[in-house]
Amino acid sequence: MPTIGVVDTTFARFNMGKAAVDEIQKHVSVRIIRRTVPGVKDLPVAAKKLIEEEGCDMVVALGMPGSKPTDKVCAHEASTGLIQAQLMTNTHIIEVFVHEDEARDAKELAFLMEQRSREHALNVVKMLFKPEQMIREAGTGQRQGFEDVGPARM
């Protein structure tokens, strides 16, 4: 049975991991291992450990960088770390970040965090179990959390 890792943070203002786990369980029967870390810079090592020590076939890493310039730098560092962990393990780690300043207020932020978490969790399911569906969606302007923009037309 495939194993999916889910790692989220306590810094986020919404339980992104819970939404991702719920969405995965709606679509497939898999083993899910969930971990929670303090912030986005802790995600890379947690994801790598899920792959190397827990045998996860894919990991979804969820977090909410804040809105300050320092938070933007931390998000970039975390993203770079996640990419490095993917290359070191030859395993996909789907990064799901929602920046605090992407939303106008707390209600919109919660909506965006839930939607993006669920939509990327569904991407994990497609990548592992329905790769042909991902191929059909290539170039269609999909957006996780926001309305899809559709393909560009000539």
C-alpha positions, 0 to 999 in steps of 0.5 A, spaced: 500 500 500 502 506 498 504 511 503 503 519 503 506 523 508 503 530 510 507 535 514 504 542 516 506 547 521 503 550 528 505 557 525 499 557 520 493 560 522 489 554 519 489 546 520 492 545 513 494 538 514 487 536 516 484 538 510 489 535 506 488 528 510 481 529 509 481 530 501 486 524 500 482 519 504 476 521 500 479 519 494 484 513 495 485 508 501 492 509 503 497 509 509 498 516 511 503 519 516 502 526 518 507 530 522 507 537 524 513 542 525 513 549 528 514 553 521 516 553 514 523 552 515 522 546 518 518 542 513 524 540 508 527 535 514 521 533 516 519 531 509 525 528 508 525 524 514 518 521 512 521 519 505 527 516 508 525 513 515 517 512 514 518 510 507 513 515 504 512 515 496 510 522 496 509 528 501 505 534 501 508 540 505 504 545 507 505 552 511 503 559 511 509 564 511 507 571 514 507 577 510 513 581 513 519 581 508 523 576 513 517 571 512 518 572 504 526 570 505 524 564 510 519 562 505 524 562 499 529 558 504 524 553 505 522 552 498 529 551 496 530 546 502 524 542 499 527 542 492 533 540 495 530 534 499 526 532 493 533 531 489 536 528 495 531 523 495 528 522 488 521 523 491 516 528 490 514 533 495 508 537 493 509 544 496 503 548 499 504 555 501 499 560 502 502 567 504 499 571 509 498 577 505 495 573 499 488 574 502 484 581 504 482 578 511 482 572 516 476 569 513 479 569 506 485 566 508 482 560 511 478 559 505 484 559 501 488 555 505 483 550 505 482 550 498 489 550 496 491 544 501 485 540 498 487 541 491 494 540 492 492 533 496 488 531 490 494 533 485 498 528 490 492 523 489 493 524 481 500 524 481 500 517 484 494 513 482 492 517 476 498 520 472 494 520 465 489 525 468 495 530 470 497 529 463 490 531 460 490 537 465 497 540 462 496 547 459 489 548 462 491 554 467 489 550 473 490 554 480 490 551 487 486 555 491 483 560 486 479 560 480 483 557 474 485 561 469 484 557 463 489 556 457 492 562 453 489 562 446 493 564 440 
